[in-house]
Amino acid sequence: MSPLAIGNSRDKGELRLEWPGGREQRLDHAQLRRQCPCSQCRAFRLQGLTVQVDPRVRVVGVNARGYGVQLVFSDGHERGIFPWAYLAGL
């Protein structure tokens, strides 16, 4: 299930998703960067390591990819595609 609307606030550092049924979700940019699902970040977490992220990191691009969204971060990281179900579970 995909969200009805996506909003990105660089000032507040949060991504807003409006889901069917009226649920609104707000996700912190730095937390999203730490939870990136790309293979490199996932492998890092599977080793028990924490992805180090500057708390000032921001989402600077949001690109729809059908089953999810690619987020482009101000630190240059743009490899992860966040499936809708993954975002809903964060």
N, C-alpha and C positions, 0 to 999 in steps of 0.2 A: 504494500500500500504506500503510495507516495503522498507527500504533504500537499495541501491545497495552496499554500503560499510559503515563500522563503524570504526572509528579510535578513540583511546583514548590517550591523551597526559597528563601524570601525571605532567610533567614539566610545561606545560602551564595551567594545570587545566581545560582542556576542552575536551568535547566529540564532535567529528566531524561526521556528517551524510551526505552521498551523496545520494540524492533522484533522482528518475527517472526524466528526463527532465533537468538534469544538475544543479539543485539547491543544494547548499551546506549549511549546517547549523552547527553552532558552539554553543555549550551549555556549560556554566560555571558549573563546578562540584558543587560548593557551591549552586548555584541557583537550580540545579537539586535536590540536597539533600533537599532544602527548599520546593520544589514542589513534593516531593515523593507522589505517589498516594496510598500508603498503607492505610488501614482503620484507623490506629492509627494517622498518620500524617494528613489525610483528616479530621478526627473528630476534631483534634486540630485546623485546619484552619476554619472549619465550626463554631467553637465557637468564631471566630474572633481573635484568637491568632496567633502569628507568630512563626513558628518553628525556634528556635535559632540554628544557624549553625556556627561553626568555619570557617572563610573564607579560612583556609588552608586545609579543608577537600578535599579528592581526591577520585575519582572512582578507586578502585583497582581491580575490577572484572566486566566483562561484560558477561552475560550469556543469550544467545538467548532462547526465550520461545515461538517461533512460531508467536504469534500475537503481540509480543513486546520483551522487553529485561529487564532482572533483573540486576539492578546495585548494586554492593557491594561497600560500602563506607568505607573509612579509619576509621571512627568513629564506625564501627561495624554494622551499619544499613544496612540490606539487605532484608527487607520485601517487598519492593515495586516492582511490575512489571509495567514497563512503556510501555503502548500500543503504537504502531507506530503512530497512529493518535494523541495521547496525546503529544508525543515528537514533532511531526510536528507542533503542535499548540503553542508550547512554544516559 
